[in-house]
């Protein structure tokens, strides 16, 4: 018969491992400032900072218009491009988020 304490400890360890694997979802929101600039704020679902995370602004043909990274405050501000564009928050494989420029409003 399995040791109940060992079984409980194993279950707890597996649960915590699964929780931490899911707790690092990238989050980003971008806002049209109404003055020709866009502000994006990022972070992760576990509360960690997005400072240093790569940001790429691309045009409708997927050409890079601008590259940068989140500031120490997890923010990135840029001049709004003409025409269609998208913002890509790239925190690594499986941790990227794209926002269409048409979804960025005042």
N, C-alpha and C positions, 0 to 999 in steps of 0.2 A: 504494500500500500504506500502511495507517495506521501512524503512528508508535507502536511498542510502549510507549514510555514514556508518551505521552499517553493511550493506551488504558488502561494500568495506573492512572494518576493519576485518570482519569475514573471508572473502576470503584471505586477506593478512595473517592472523594468521594461517589459514590452510595451505597455501603455504609455509610459513616459517617452520612450523612443519614438513611438508613432506620433505622439503629440508634438515633440520638438521637430520632427520632420515636416509637419504640416504648419508649424507656427511661424514660418519665415516667408509668408506670402508678400510679394512686392505690391506696394500701393502708390499710386500717383494721381494727382488732380492738377489740372491746368486751368487757368482763368485768363480771359481776355481782359486786360486792364482798361480798355477803352481809349488808350492813348497811343496805340500802335505797338504795344508790347504785350507779351504773354508771360505769366508767372506760373511755374510748375512747382509743386511741393510734393516731396516723396518720403517714403519710409517703408517700414515692414510691419506686418501684422503683430509681431512680437514686441513692437515698440522700439526696435533698434533704428538707428539713424541711417539715412541714405547718403550721407556725406561721401563724396568721391565717386558715386555711382555715375556711369556714363550716360549721357543724354545725346541723342542724335535727332536732328530735325531734317526731314526728307520731303522732297517735292512729290508731285503726283507720279512721276516716273521713277521714284525711288532713288533719285540722286541726292546725295548729302548736301544740304544747304548750310548746316551748322553742326558742329560737334562741341561738346563741353562736358562738364560734370557738375553734380550737385554740390552746392556750397557747404560750408560747415553747419549751416542751418537747414540742410536738406532742401534747398531751393535752387531754382535755375530760371533766370529771366532772360528773354531774348526779344529781338525785334520780330514782329509778326511778318512772315513772308507773304508776298503777293500770291494769289491763287491757292489751289489745294495743297495741303501739306499734312504731315503727321509728325507726332513726337514719339520717340522710342526711348523708354526707360530701360536700360540694359544692365541688369545686375548679375549677368552671367547665364549660363545654360539653364533653361527652365524658369528663369526669373526675369523675363522681359515682358513689358507691357507697352502696347501701342495705343495712342489716342489720336483719332482723326481730328484734323483742324476744325472740321465742321461741328465737332462736339465740344469745342472750346468756346464758351460764350461769356459775356460780361456778367 
